[in-house]
Amino acid sequence: MDQEFLSRLCEHFELGQPKRLPIPIYGGLLHAMWRLESEKGTFALKQLSEKIDLNNQAIITSYELSESIAERFGKLGIPAISAIKKHDQRLAIINGRGFLLFPWVHAKALEPNLVS
């Protein structure tokens, strides 16, 4: 991710200037994840796989719905992190690439057997 593209992302999400290039976060299977530090704080930036057809409105609607549900869970006290909404949407498509921005949290996913 070059500086020019990073500046465009930060502008879209209204994050101010980036402090440095994003740091890759490893562990995902399909998408890329980055730790992004800017004047407005620290964020997790998910870059959707190029295999996702962002020209398919049903796919975009599904991402928006999924993040909306996560937001509602959080408001009900169910631990969930939802993508930040900017310009009335959560999924940003910039230069044909899809991005979701999340607040940065220090957390660990629960093991499947611990969820009831």
Disulfide bonds with the S-S distance in Angstrom:
none
